[in-house]
Structures are given as structure tokens and as C-alpha cells.
């Protein structure tokens, strides 16, 4: 069969036939314009208080931030004790459908790879890292950010803003200044900063929020030796040249812990 095809091709050449050039098909995504969206929201923490706290928070954001917004829930299903309440809250998270993506995961042993000779404050034992909520929180922030960036690439879209939120706190207000954000400013609530800056809620351009969200990877560098949550964040963003604006109009309060509450 190969010889027959070769002979046929030779006959075509002998009569002066010009074979058409081979054109590589272009990517479908590359031929279309990138779609711009207003914001992506990363909601990280324990899978709880979705209806009690996250839903009203989302409603506030929708009213005060016009444009297309995508929501990514990246929630831990792990709890120290499994109770009837925790199972109910987990089921609420599973059944909540007003999201772009929902990822539920179990906490795992994670190693921040802090050098043994790094003299840090609040330095917990490495063999207990899987039970340290702070490390799990930082890891989840970085993972959620990476997921959003992967989604951007696959769907050929770009977000103007990234919002960091938790499922267990309620946003009471959003500043009208958010339409004038620059490329290096992150807005946070002017509360619960404990000598540093509030690390529970933030909104800012993607470029600036990358530094905020991926601070998990900074632990191994030992450049910031104070691991107190709010202080670590403040010192890191100063070092990276990210401007933070404390907004007095932002109020973001955790739902009260009680038997009849969601946690």
C-alpha cells in the first residue's frame, strides 16, 4: 500500500501538481478575546456557616460591587470532633450551588519547610503541623489562589479583583472606593488587627493579592521571623512593597460561637 501511495504521489508531481501548504489549526481560545470579569472570591476555612454567614456576605458584595463575580469555595471538612452540628453544616456546604466551584478537602499533614535554624516566634513543633489551624489556613489560601489562576487560563478570562473571605464571618459593608483600586493596594477591615493587620478579609487587584494569598510559600524563606498571624502578614506585605489600606467602612465579624449557632 505504501508503494502504491508513493507511485500516486510521484504521478501528481510529474504533471506539475502543487501540494497545498499544511496549516496548523489555531487554538480556539487564542482566537477569542480574553473575557474580563470583575472579581473572583476565594472562601477558605472550615465548611460551616454557609447559609448563616457566607450567603449574607455574598449579598452585600453583589450589591456594592457591580460586574461579574465568580465564587470559589475551598473548604476543609475536618473537625476535631464530629458532631451532629458539624455534619449538618457540611451538608449545607455540599448543597450550596451558587458557586463557580466548590472544593471540599480533609486536612492533611503539611510541612511549611521552615529551616531548623530559623529562629521564629510562635514556632510550633513540625511533627504537629497537621493539627495547627494556622498552617492549614495559609496552605488553603495558596491552593485556592492557584485554582483561580488555573481557572482563568482554562476559561480564557481575567479577573480585576480577588477577594479573600471566610465562611464563618459576616461582611456588614463595602467601601464605595473599591472602584478606584490601584495595582498595589489591598483593602482590609480596620479591626481585629492585634498589632498587625486583619487577615480575615481582603480585597485587591490580582497582582497584589497574589502576595497576600501565597504567603504560605514565604514560611520556608525565614525572611519574616514572627509567625503571629496578623503580624506576619503585616511584615510580609511591607517587605514586598504592597500597600494596605485599612478601611473603616469594612466590618467583618465572626459569627458567635454558641450551641445554637453554626459553629
C-alpha atoms as a printed R data frame, in Angstrom:
    type eleno elety resid chain resno       x      y       z
1   ATOM     1    CA   UNK     A     1   0.000  0.000   0.000
2   ATOM     2    CA   UNK     A     2   2.876  2.353   0.794
3   ATOM     3    CA   UNK     A     3   4.403  1.711  -2.652
4   ATOM     4    CA   UNK     A     4   1.060  2.427  -4.354
5   ATOM     5    CA   UNK     A     5   0.693  5.732  -2.477
6   ATOM     6    CA   UNK     A     6   4.279  6.721  -3.310
7   ATOM     7    CA   UNK     A     7   3.649  5.988  -7.002
8   ATOM     8    CA   UNK     A     8   0.447  8.044  -6.907
9   ATOM     9    CA   UNK     A     9   2.276 10.995  -5.338
10  ATOM    10    CA   UNK     A    10   5.026 10.738  -7.955
11  ATOM    11    CA   UNK     A    11   2.420 10.834 -10.738
12  ATOM    12    CA   UNK     A    12   0.955 14.021  -9.251
13  ATOM    13    CA   UNK     A    13   4.386 15.650  -9.131
14  ATOM    14    CA   UNK     A    14   5.097 14.613 -12.763
15  ATOM    15    CA   UNK     A    15   2.109 16.602 -14.029
16  ATOM    16    CA   UNK     A    16   3.162 19.687 -12.042
17  ATOM    17    CA   UNK     A    17   0.664 19.391  -9.194
18  ATOM    18    CA   UNK     A    18   1.443 21.753  -6.307
19  ATOM    19    CA   UNK     A    19   0.547 20.365  -2.915
20  ATOM    20    CA   UNK     A    20  -1.217 22.912  -0.643
21  ATOM    21    CA   UNK     A    21   0.730 24.072   2.433
22  ATOM    22    CA   UNK     A    22   0.000 22.398   5.746
23  ATOM    23    CA   UNK     A    23  -1.640 24.892   8.079
24  ATOM    24    CA   UNK     A    24  -1.591 24.139  11.788
25  ATOM    25    CA   UNK     A    25  -5.004 24.617  13.382
26  ATOM    26    CA   UNK     A    26  -5.056 27.557  15.763
27  ATOM    27    CA   UNK     A    27  -6.249 27.170  19.310
28  ATOM    28    CA   UNK     A    28  -9.894 28.024  19.747
29  ATOM    29    CA   UNK     A    29  -9.131 30.018  22.896
30  ATOM    30    CA   UNK     A    30  -6.334 32.007  21.304
31  ATOM    31    CA   UNK     A    31  -8.671 33.168  18.534
32  ATOM    32    CA   UNK     A    32 -11.122 34.693  21.003
33  ATOM    33    CA   UNK     A    33 -10.695 37.774  23.139
34  ATOM    34    CA   UNK     A    34  -9.974 37.357  26.827
35  ATOM    35    CA   UNK     A    35 -13.141 37.899  28.850
36  ATOM    36    CA   UNK     A    36 -12.753 40.379  31.683
37  ATOM    37    CA   UNK     A    37 -14.623 39.754  34.934
38  ATOM    38    CA   UNK     A    38 -14.882 41.998  37.963
39  ATOM    39    CA   UNK     A    39 -13.797 39.663  40.748
40  ATOM    40    CA   UNK     A    40 -13.072 36.166  41.987
41  ATOM    41    CA   UNK     A    41 -13.829 35.271  45.589
42  ATOM    42    CA   UNK     A    42 -11.795 32.684  47.494
43  ATOM    43    CA   UNK     A    43 -13.742 31.456  50.511
44  ATOM    44    CA   UNK     A    44 -11.473 29.338  52.717
45  ATOM    45    CA   UNK     A    45 -11.843 27.809  56.153
46  ATOM    46    CA   UNK     A    46 -13.922 25.073  57.748
47  ATOM    47    CA   UNK     A    47 -17.112 24.012  55.972
48  ATOM    48    CA   UNK     A    48 -19.558 25.781  58.257
49  ATOM    49    CA   UNK     A    49 -21.881 28.807  58.466
50  ATOM    50    CA   UNK     A    50 -22.509 28.903  54.706
51  ATOM    51    CA   UNK     A    51 -26.141 29.954  54.994
52  ATOM    52    CA   UNK     A    52 -25.711 31.905  58.222
53  ATOM    53    CA   UNK     A    53 -22.648 33.983  57.272
54  ATOM    54    CA   UNK     A    54 -21.444 33.471  53.722
55  ATOM    55    CA   UNK     A    55 -24.798 33.992  51.973
56  ATOM    56    CA   UNK     A    56 -25.423 37.430  53.563
57  ATOM    57    CA   UNK     A    57 -21.787 38.368  52.880
58  ATOM    58    CA   UNK     A    58 -22.174 37.462  49.212
59  ATOM    59    CA   UNK     A    59 -25.376 39.510  49.029
60  ATOM    60    CA   UNK     A    60 -23.502 42.585  50.316
61  ATOM    61    CA   UNK     A    61 -20.713 42.087  47.786
62  ATOM    62    CA   UNK     A    62 -23.211 41.715  44.952
63  ATOM    63    CA   UNK     A    63 -24.970 44.943  45.878
64  ATOM    64    CA   UNK     A    64 -21.795 47.006  46.276
65  ATOM    65    CA   UNK     A    65 -19.539 45.544  43.604
66  ATOM    66    CA   UNK     A    66 -21.100 45.641  40.110
67  ATOM    67    CA   UNK     A    67 -19.898 43.295  37.421
68  ATOM    68    CA   UNK     A    68 -19.430 39.560  37.009
69  ATOM    69    CA   UNK     A    69 -18.199 37.776  40.127
70  ATOM    70    CA   UNK     A    70 -17.157 34.125  40.429
71  ATOM    71    CA   UNK     A    71 -17.123 32.333  43.779
72  ATOM    72    CA   UNK     A    72 -14.724 29.539  44.717
73  ATOM    73    CA   UNK     A    73 -15.393 27.646  47.956
74  ATOM    74    CA   UNK     A    74 -12.240 25.875  49.161
75  ATOM    75    CA   UNK     A    75 -13.324 24.384  52.476
76  ATOM    76    CA   UNK     A    76 -11.993 21.880  54.968
77  ATOM    77    CA   UNK     A    77 -14.324 19.086  56.056
78  ATOM    78    CA   UNK     A    78 -12.074 18.207  59.011
79  ATOM    79    CA   UNK     A    79 -13.090 18.944  62.604
80  ATOM    80    CA   UNK     A    80 -11.576 17.950  65.958
81  ATOM    81    CA   UNK     A    81 -14.849 16.236  66.857
82  ATOM    82    CA   UNK     A    82 -17.574 15.042  64.523
83  ATOM    83    CA   UNK     A    83 -20.942 16.128  65.866
84  ATOM    84    CA   UNK     A    84 -24.465 16.271  64.500
85  ATOM    85    CA   UNK     A    85 -23.991 20.029  64.032
86  ATOM    86    CA   UNK     A    86 -20.789 19.600  62.023
87  ATOM    87    CA   UNK     A    87 -22.442 17.036  59.745
88  ATOM    88    CA   UNK     A    88 -25.368 19.385  59.143
89  ATOM    89    CA   UNK     A    89 -23.020 22.258  58.320
90  ATOM    90    CA   UNK     A    90 -21.013 20.075  55.938
91  ATOM    91    CA   UNK     A    91 -24.185 19.051  54.137
92  ATOM    92    CA   UNK     A    92 -25.182 22.719  53.794
93  ATOM    93    CA   UNK     A    93 -21.828 23.426  52.157
94  ATOM    94    CA   UNK     A    94 -22.309 20.499  49.769
95  ATOM    95    CA   UNK     A    95 -25.804 21.585  48.779
96  ATOM    96    CA   UNK     A    96 -24.958 25.270  48.257
97  ATOM    97    CA   UNK     A    97 -24.921 25.677  44.487
98  ATOM    98    CA   UNK     A    98 -24.342 29.399  43.952
99  ATOM    99    CA   UNK     A    99 -20.640 28.923  43.236
100 ATOM   100    CA   UNK     A   100 -18.315 28.606  40.285
101 ATOM   101    CA   UNK     A   101 -16.566 25.706  42.022
102 ATOM   102    CA   UNK     A   102 -16.772 24.026  45.428
103 ATOM   103    CA   UNK     A   103 -13.823 22.025  46.734
104 ATOM   104    CA   UNK     A   104 -14.126 20.089  49.995
105 ATOM   105    CA   UNK     A   105 -10.976 18.504  51.372
106 ATOM   106    CA   UNK     A   106  -9.656 16.857  54.514
107 ATOM   107    CA   UNK     A   107  -6.771 18.443  56.393
108 ATOM   108    CA   UNK     A   108  -3.539 16.655  55.710
109 ATOM   109    CA   UNK     A   109  -0.044 16.644  57.158
110 ATOM   110    CA   UNK     A   110   1.671 19.628  55.608
111 ATOM   111    CA   UNK     A   111   5.229 20.806  56.042
112 ATOM   112    CA   UNK     A   112   5.927 24.553  55.752
113 ATOM   113    CA   UNK     A   113   9.615 23.631  55.420
114 ATOM   114    CA   UNK     A   114  10.784 26.233  57.899
115 ATOM   115    CA   UNK     A   115  14.565 25.725  58.243
116 ATOM   116    CA   UNK     A   116  15.623 24.160  61.533
117 ATOM   117    CA   UNK     A   117  17.991 27.068  62.169
118 ATOM   118    CA   UNK     A   118  15.268 29.678  61.601
119 ATOM   119    CA   UNK     A   119  14.706 31.488  64.898
120 ATOM   120    CA   UNK     A   120  11.000 32.250  64.810
121 ATOM   121    CA   UNK     A   121   8.466 33.437  67.315
122 ATOM   122    CA   UNK     A   122   5.411 31.220  67.831
123 ATOM   123    CA   UNK     A   123   7.243 28.380  66.107
124 ATOM   124    CA   UNK     A   124   5.165 25.183  66.597
125 ATOM   125    CA   UNK     A   125   6.667 21.680  66.509
126 ATOM   126    CA   UNK     A   126   6.910 20.362  62.964
127 ATOM   127    CA   UNK     A   127   5.572 16.916  63.901
128 ATOM   128    CA   UNK     A   128   2.296 18.566  64.928
129 ATOM   129    CA   UNK     A   129   1.809 20.618  61.770
130 ATOM   130    CA   UNK     A   130  -1.295 18.690  60.759
131 ATOM   131    CA   UNK     A   131  -3.196 19.944  63.804
132 ATOM   132    CA   UNK     A   132  -2.162 23.577  63.520
133 ATOM   133    CA   UNK     A   133  -5.071 25.533  62.012
134 ATOM   134    CA   UNK     A   134  -2.806 28.438  61.063
135 ATOM   135    CA   UNK     A   135  -0.714 26.343  58.692
136 ATOM   136    CA   UNK     A   136  -3.822 24.755  57.214
137 ATOM   137    CA   UNK     A   137  -5.265 28.242  56.669
138 ATOM   138    CA   UNK     A   138  -2.196 29.534  54.839
139 ATOM   139    CA   UNK     A   139  -1.956 26.382  52.735
140 ATOM   140    CA   UNK     A   140  -5.631 26.676  51.719
141 ATOM   141    CA   UNK     A   141  -5.222 30.325  50.709
142 ATOM   142    CA   UNK     A   142  -2.353 29.444  48.377
143 ATOM   143    CA   UNK     A   143  -4.211 26.468  46.908
144 ATOM   144    CA   UNK     A   144  -7.358 28.496  46.281
145 ATOM   145    CA   UNK     A   145  -5.375 31.233  44.550
146 ATOM   146    CA   UNK     A   146  -3.651 28.696  42.299
147 ATOM   147    CA   UNK     A   147  -7.025 27.145  41.464
148 ATOM   148    CA   UNK     A   148  -8.422 30.544  40.451
149 ATOM   149    CA   UNK     A   149  -5.410 31.240  38.217
150 ATOM   150    CA   UNK     A   150  -5.775 27.822  36.591
151 ATOM   151    CA   UNK     A   151  -9.467 28.522  36.009
152 ATOM   152    CA   UNK     A   152  -8.568 31.871  34.436
153 ATOM   153    CA   UNK     A   153  -6.223 30.186  31.996
154 ATOM   154    CA   UNK     A   154  -8.554 27.347  31.042
155 ATOM   155    CA   UNK     A   155 -11.595 29.584  30.588
156 ATOM   156    CA   UNK     A   156  -9.662 32.442  28.920
157 ATOM   157    CA   UNK     A   157 -10.847 35.052  31.410
158 ATOM   158    CA   UNK     A   158  -9.168 37.627  33.642
159 ATOM   159    CA   UNK     A   159 -10.335 38.938  36.996
160 ATOM   160    CA   UNK     A   160  -9.806 42.560  38.017
161 ATOM   161    CA   UNK     A   161 -10.017 41.799  41.731
162 ATOM   162    CA   UNK     A   162  -9.545 38.934  44.145
163 ATOM   163    CA   UNK     A   163 -11.486 38.794  47.399
164 ATOM   164    CA   UNK     A   164 -10.371 36.696  50.363
165 ATOM   165    CA   UNK     A   165 -13.220 35.692  52.657
166 ATOM   166    CA   UNK     A   166 -14.178 33.111  55.263
167 ATOM   167    CA   UNK     A   167 -17.388 31.124  55.587
168 ATOM   168    CA   UNK     A   168 -17.881 31.952  59.286
169 ATOM   169    CA   UNK     A   169 -17.895 35.770  59.213
170 ATOM   170    CA   UNK     A   170 -20.372 38.381  58.018
171 ATOM   171    CA   UNK     A   171 -19.480 41.433  55.955
172 ATOM   172    CA   UNK     A   172 -21.557 44.412  57.040
173 ATOM   173    CA   UNK     A   173 -20.410 46.945  54.466
174 ATOM   174    CA   UNK     A   174 -18.136 47.601  51.498
175 ATOM   175    CA   UNK     A   175 -16.497 50.939  50.741
176 ATOM   176    CA   UNK     A   176 -17.587 52.747  47.591
177 ATOM   177    CA   UNK     A   177 -13.881 53.453  46.919
178 ATOM   178    CA   UNK     A   178 -13.358 49.912  45.629
179 ATOM   179    CA   UNK     A   179 -13.896 51.079  42.067
180 ATOM   180    CA   UNK     A   180 -10.699 53.132  42.290
181 ATOM   181    CA   UNK     A   181  -8.235 50.468  43.416
182 ATOM   182    CA   UNK     A   182  -4.704 50.717  42.082
183 ATOM   183    CA   UNK     A   183  -2.391 47.835  41.254
184 ATOM   184    CA   UNK     A   184  -0.663 47.790  44.633
185 ATOM   185    CA   UNK     A   185  -3.398 48.455  47.206
186 ATOM   186    CA   UNK     A   186  -5.243 45.882  49.293
187 ATOM   187    CA   UNK     A   187  -8.268 46.966  51.324
188 ATOM   188    CA   UNK     A   188  -8.882 45.317  54.695
189 ATOM   189    CA   UNK     A   189 -11.182 45.978  57.675
190 ATOM   190    CA   UNK     A   190  -9.797 48.372  60.276
191 ATOM   191    CA   UNK     A   191 -10.485 45.955  63.128
192 ATOM   192    CA   UNK     A   192  -9.109 42.810  64.768
193 ATOM   193    CA   UNK     A   193  -5.539 43.545  63.679
194 ATOM   194    CA   UNK     A   194  -3.907 42.692  67.052
195 ATOM   195    CA   UNK     A   195  -0.812 44.749  66.387
196 ATOM   196    CA   UNK     A   196  -0.597 43.672  62.741
197 ATOM   197    CA   UNK     A   197  -3.310 43.787  60.077
198 ATOM   198    CA   UNK     A   198  -6.614 41.962  59.783
199 ATOM   199    CA   UNK     A   199  -6.080 38.646  57.990
200 ATOM   200    CA   UNK     A   200  -9.715 37.523  57.722
201 ATOM   201    CA   UNK     A   201 -10.955 39.609  54.788
202 ATOM   202    CA   UNK     A   202  -9.202 41.424  51.947
203 ATOM   203    CA   UNK     A   203  -9.967 42.785  48.509
204 ATOM   204    CA   UNK     A   204  -7.473 43.995  45.953
205 ATOM   205    CA   UNK     A   205  -6.061 43.609  42.432
206 ATOM   206    CA   UNK     A   206  -4.911 40.132  41.441
207 ATOM   207    CA   UNK     A   207  -1.245 41.169  41.289
208 ATOM   208    CA   UNK     A   208  -1.235 42.459  44.859
209 ATOM   209    CA   UNK     A   209  -3.438 39.683  46.220
210 ATOM   210    CA   UNK     A   210  -1.039 37.067  44.880
211 ATOM   211    CA   UNK     A   211   1.435 38.119  47.589
212 ATOM   212    CA   UNK     A   212  -1.324 38.039  50.200
213 ATOM   213    CA   UNK     A   213  -2.686 34.646  49.212
214 ATOM   214    CA   UNK     A   214   0.622 32.816  48.702
215 ATOM   215    CA   UNK     A   215   2.372 33.717  51.944
216 ATOM   216    CA   UNK     A   216   2.418 30.013  52.791
217 ATOM   217    CA   UNK     A   217   5.395 29.724  50.450
218 ATOM   218    CA   UNK     A   218   7.219 32.502  52.314
219 ATOM   219    CA   UNK     A   219   7.499 30.464  55.518
220 ATOM   220    CA   UNK     A   220  10.399 28.407  54.179
221 ATOM   221    CA   UNK     A   221  12.448 31.534  53.407
222 ATOM   222    CA   UNK     A   222  12.601 32.591  57.070
223 ATOM   223    CA   UNK     A   223  12.593 36.231  55.964
224 ATOM   224    CA   UNK     A   224   9.754 37.024  58.379
225 ATOM   225    CA   UNK     A   225  10.541 35.501  61.739
226 ATOM   226    CA   UNK     A   226   7.337 36.383  63.577
227 ATOM   227    CA   UNK     A   227   4.659 33.785  62.862
228 ATOM   228    CA   UNK     A   228   1.902 35.582  64.760
229 ATOM   229    CA   UNK     A   229  -0.819 35.614  62.085
230 ATOM   230    CA   UNK     A   230  -1.602 39.330  61.862
231 ATOM   231    CA   UNK     A   231   1.987 40.445  62.464
232 ATOM   232    CA   UNK     A   232   3.417 38.023  59.896
233 ATOM   233    CA   UNK     A   233   1.018 39.326  57.253
234 ATOM   234    CA   UNK     A   234   1.807 42.969  58.018
235 ATOM   235    CA   UNK     A   235   5.578 42.493  57.953
236 ATOM   236    CA   UNK     A   236   5.459 40.407  54.777
237 ATOM   237    CA   UNK     A   237   3.352 42.859  52.775
238 ATOM   238    CA   UNK     A   238   5.561 45.757  53.877
239 ATOM   239    CA   UNK     A   239   8.626 43.828  52.752
240 ATOM   240    CA   UNK     A   240   7.036 43.050  49.375
241 ATOM   241    CA   UNK     A   241   6.011 46.667  48.822
242 ATOM   242    CA   UNK     A   242   2.257 46.038  48.917
243 ATOM   243    CA   UNK     A   243   0.247 48.988  50.182
244 ATOM   244    CA   UNK     A   244  -2.567 48.137  52.591
245 ATOM   245    CA   UNK     A   245  -5.500 50.461  53.212
246 ATOM   246    CA   UNK     A   246  -7.405 49.967  56.460
247 ATOM   247    CA   UNK     A   247 -10.994 50.784  55.588
248 ATOM   248    CA   UNK     A   248 -13.169 51.913  58.491
249 ATOM   249    CA   UNK     A   249 -16.300 51.198  56.454
250 ATOM   250    CA   UNK     A   250 -15.464 47.495  56.273
251 ATOM   251    CA   UNK     A   251 -16.855 45.461  59.146
252 ATOM   252    CA   UNK     A   252 -16.270 41.712  59.087
253 ATOM   253    CA   UNK     A   253 -17.271 39.950  62.272
254 ATOM   254    CA   UNK     A   254 -17.154 36.251  63.068
255 ATOM   255    CA   UNK     A   255 -20.425 34.530  63.892
256 ATOM   256    CA   UNK     A   256 -20.652 33.993  67.631
257 ATOM   257    CA   UNK     A   257 -19.697 30.547  68.923
258 ATOM   258    CA   UNK     A   258 -22.606 29.001  70.825
259 ATOM   259    CA   UNK     A   259 -24.666 25.827  70.998
260 ATOM   260    CA   UNK     A   260 -27.436 27.278  68.836
261 ATOM   261    CA   UNK     A   261 -25.033 28.812  66.299
262 ATOM   262    CA   UNK     A   262 -23.429 27.340  63.189
263 ATOM   263    CA   UNK     A   263 -20.147 26.562  64.974
